Amino acid sequence: MSRLMVPNRRGHAGACHRAHSGHHGWLRHRVHRFARSSNLAASHGCAPALLVRNRLPSRRITMRLPVELNLSGYTDLPPGKIATIVTYLEMRQAPALPPATTPDGLSLQRLTSDRDRYRALFRGIGEPWLWFSRVTISDAELAAILDDPKVEAYALNDGTADIGLLELDFRVAGEVELGFLGLVPGTIGRGAGRFLMNEAIRRAFAKPVSRFFVHTCTLDHPAALDFYRRSGFTPYKRAIEVDDDPRLMGAVPREAAPQVPVLG
C-alpha cells in the first residue's frame, strides 16, 4: 500500500515553511515531508493512506493514525488536525538585483544568543499564520540551530523595535534554504519586504551554492506565493501537510489566525 508520510513540524517547521516579504508577516519555514509513489497502491489494488501523527504532549508520545487518502476528492481529518497544501520553490541562479540599499531607519541585526528576542519576533510575525515550530522547541534545541555557524538569522530593526525576520540555512552543502522571512503585521509601504528578499538572495548566492529553495503553503499570506515567484523562485513540487492545530496544543493563542476555524 502506498503511504504518504506527513511528519509533524516539531523539528523544523510550523505551519509550512514560511518566508515572506511584501507580505506583512508571512513566511515558510522548513518542513520535512516524505512520500512514496501512489503507483504502488494502484499496482496492489489498495487505496493510498495518509499517516497522520497525533502527539500526546503530556507523555511525549506520537501515534500514527492511518487515514485513507482520496486522490480524486475529499479526505476527512481527525479532530484537532489542520491541513495545508505546500508549494516547493527553488532558484538556481541569482536574478539581476538593484544596488543594495537599506531603507531609511532600518538595520539588519544578527540573532544568536538572545533566545527570548528571537522567540518574541517569531511569535509577532508568525501567530497570524500559525507558525509554531520554533515556539515549541526547547531553548537547547533552538540554541543548536541559531548557534550553528551555517545558520544565519537576522532581525530587521527600525530603531525602536524588531519588525522583520530573515533566516538562511546553509547546513546542506551546495544548497541554502530560506528558512524564514517575514514582517510583523502592519509593516507596509516602507520597502522592508523587498529589502529582506533582496538581502536573502544576495547572501545566499554570495556563497558557493547551486540551489536556493523555500516552501510556502495555503495557511500563509495569500500574496506569499506570488511574491516568491516575482522574486525569481520557480515552483517545482506540491505536497499535503497535516499537523496538530497549535492553538489546541497551547503553542499559540487560541484567537490566533481567526481566518482558520478552530475545530476540535
C-alpha positions in Angstrom: 0.0 0.0 0.0 1.3 3.4 -0.9 1.5 5.8 2.1 2.1 9.5 2.2 4.3 10.2 5.2 3.4 13.5 6.8 5.6 14.2 9.8 4.7 16.8 12.4 6.6 20.1 12.2 8.2 20.0 15.6 11.7 19.6 14.1 11.8 22.5 11.7 8.6 24.0 10.5 5.5 25.4 11.8 2.5 25.7 9.5 4.6 25.3 6.5 7.8 26.8 5.7 7.3 30.5 5.6 9.4 33.1 4.2 7.6 36.1 3.2 8.1 39.7 2.4 5.9 42.1 0.6 3.5 40.2 2.8 3.0 41.6 6.2 4.2 38.8 8.3 4.3 35.6 6.2 7.0 33.1 5.9 7.8 29.4 5.1 9.9 27.7 7.2 11.1 24.5 6.7 9.2 21.3 6.8 10.4 17.8 6.0 7.9 15.6 4.2 8.4 12.2 2.8 6.2 10.5 0.2 6.1 7.1 -1.7 4.6 6.9 -5.1 0.9 6.2 -5.2 1.6 3.9 -8.1 2.3 1.2 -5.6 -1.2 1.4 -4.3 -2.6 1.1 -7.8 -0.5 -2.0 -8.5 -1.6 -3.7 -5.3 -5.3 -2.6 -5.6 -5.0 -0.6 -2.4 -6.1 3.0 -1.7 -3.3 5.3 -0.6 -3.2 6.2 3.0 -2.3 9.4 4.8 -0.4 8.8 8.0 -1.2 11.5 10.5 0.9 11.9 13.6 -1.1 12.5 16.8 1.0 13.9 19.7 0.2 13.3 23.3 2.3 16.2 24.9 1.9 15.1 28.5 3.7 11.8 27.7 5.6 12.9 24.7 4.1 10.0 22.7 3.4 10.2 19.0 0.8 7.9 17.5 0.3 7.3 13.8 -3.3 7.4 12.6 -3.8 5.9 9.2 -6.3 7.9 7.1 -7.4 6.8 3.6 -6.3 9.5 1.2 -8.7 10.2 -1.6 -6.6 11.5 -4.6 -9.7 12.4 -6.5 -11.8 14.0 -3.9 -12.1 14.9 -0.2 -10.3 13.3 2.8 -11.7 13.9 6.3 -9.1 14.6 9.0 -9.3 13.5 12.7 -10.4 16.2 15.1 -7.8 18.7 16.1 -5.8 18.5 12.9 -5.1 21.1 10.3 -4.1 20.6 6.7 -2.5 22.7 4.1 -1.2 22.5 0.5 2.5 23.2 0.4 4.3 24.5 -2.7 8.0 24.0 -3.1 10.0 26.6 -4.9 13.7 26.9 -5.9 16.1 29.4 -7.6 19.2 28.1 -9.4 20.9 31.4 -10.0 20.5 34.9 -8.7 18.3 37.2 -10.7 19.5 40.7 -11.5 19.1 42.9 -8.4 19.1 46.6 -7.9 22.0 48.1 -6.0 21.9 47.2 -2.3 20.3 49.9 -0.3 18.8 49.8 3.2 15.5 51.7 3.7 15.9 54.7 6.0 15.9 53.9 9.7 16.2 50.1 9.2 19.1 47.8 10.1 19.8 44.0 10.0 21.0 42.7 13.3 22.3 39.1 13.8 20.4 36.9 16.1 22.3 34.3 18.1 22.3 34.1 21.9 19.2 36.1 22.6 16.6 33.4 22.5 13.8 35.5 24.0 14.3 38.1 21.4 14.1 35.5 18.6 11.0 33.9 20.1 9.2 37.2 20.5 9.9 38.2 16.9 8.9 34.7 15.7 5.6 35.0 17.5 4.9 38.5 16.4 5.3 37.6 12.8 4.0 34.0 12.8 1.0 33.8 15.0 -1.4 35.3 12.4 -0.3 32.4 10.1 0.0 29.6 12.7 3.8 29.4 12.9 4.7 27.5 15.9 7.7 25.2 15.3 10.3 27.4 17.0 7.9 28.2 19.8 7.5 24.6 20.9 11.2 23.5 20.9 13.4 23.9 23.9 16.0 26.5 24.5 18.7 23.9 23.9 17.2 22.9 20.6 16.8 26.5 19.5 20.4 27.3 20.5 21.6 24.3 18.5 20.0 25.9 15.4 20.9 29.6 16.0 24.4 28.9 17.2 25.3 26.8 14.2 27.7 28.8 12.1 25.9 27.6 9.0 22.6 29.1 10.1 22.2 32.9 9.7 19.3 34.6 11.5 18.7 38.3 11.4 16.2 40.7 12.9 15.2 43.7 10.9 15.0 46.6 13.3 13.5 50.1 12.8 15.4 51.8 15.6 12.7 51.1 18.2 11.6 47.5 17.6 12.2 44.4 15.6 9.9 44.3 12.6 11.2 41.5 10.4 13.0 38.2 10.4 15.4 36.6 7.9 16.8 33.2 8.4 19.1 31.3 6.0 20.2 27.7 6.4 23.4 26.6 4.7 23.8 23.3 6.6 23.4 21.2 3.4 26.5 21.6 1.1 25.8 23.4 -2.1 22.3 24.5 -1.1 20.7 27.2 1.0 17.2 27.2 2.4 15.2 30.3 3.1 14.1 29.2 6.5 12.1 32.2 7.5 11.4 35.6 6.1 8.6 37.7 7.4 7.4 41.0 8.7 5.2 41.9 11.7 1.6 42.9 10.8 1.2 46.5 9.8 4.7 47.0 8.4 3.8 48.3 5.0 4.9 50.9 2.5 8.5 51.1 3.6 10.1 48.6 1.2 11.1 46.3 4.1 9.8 43.1 2.5 11.6 43.6 -0.8 14.7 44.7 1.1 14.7 41.4 3.1 14.2 39.3 0.0 16.9 41.0 -1.9 19.3 40.6 1.0 18.3 36.9 1.2 19.2 36.4 -2.4 22.5 38.3 -2.2 23.6 36.4 0.9 22.5 33.1 -0.5 24.5 33.3 -3.7 27.4 35.1 -2.1 28.5 31.5 -1.1 29.2 28.6 -3.4 25.6 27.2 -3.7 23.8 26.0 -6.8 20.3 26.0 -5.3 18.2 28.4 -3.1 14.9 27.0 -2.0 11.8 27.7 0.0 8.4 26.3 0.9 5.1 28.1 1.4 1.6 26.9 2.0 -2.0 27.8 1.9 -2.0 28.9 5.5 0.3 31.7 4.6 -0.5 35.2 3.4 -2.4 34.9 0.1 0.2 37.1 -1.6 3.2 34.9 -0.5 3.4 32.5 -3.4 3.2 35.3 -6.0 5.8 37.3 -4.1 8.3 34.3 -4.3 7.6 33.8 -8.0 8.1 37.5 -8.7 11.4 37.3 -6.7 12.7 34.7 -9.1 11.7 31.4 -7.4 10.2 28.6 -9.6 7.6 26.2 -8.2 8.6 22.5 -8.7 6.6 20.4 -6.3 3.4 20.3 -4.3 2.5 18.3 -1.1 -0.1 17.9 1.6 1.0 18.8 5.2 -1.1 17.7 8.2 -0.4 18.6 11.8 -1.9 19.2 15.2 -3.6 22.6 15.4 -1.1 24.6 17.5 -3.9 26.6 19.1 -5.3 23.4 20.6 -1.8 22.4 21.8 -1.4 25.8 23.6 1.6 26.7 21.4 -0.1 29.8 20.1 -3.1 31.8 21.4 -6.5 30.3 20.6 -7.5 33.5 18.9 -4.6 33.5 16.5 -5.3 33.2 12.8 -9.0 33.7 13.0 -9.3 33.1 9.3 -8.7 29.4 10.1 -11.5 28.0 12.2 -10.6 26.0 15.3 -12.1 22.5 15.1 -11.7 20.1 18.0 
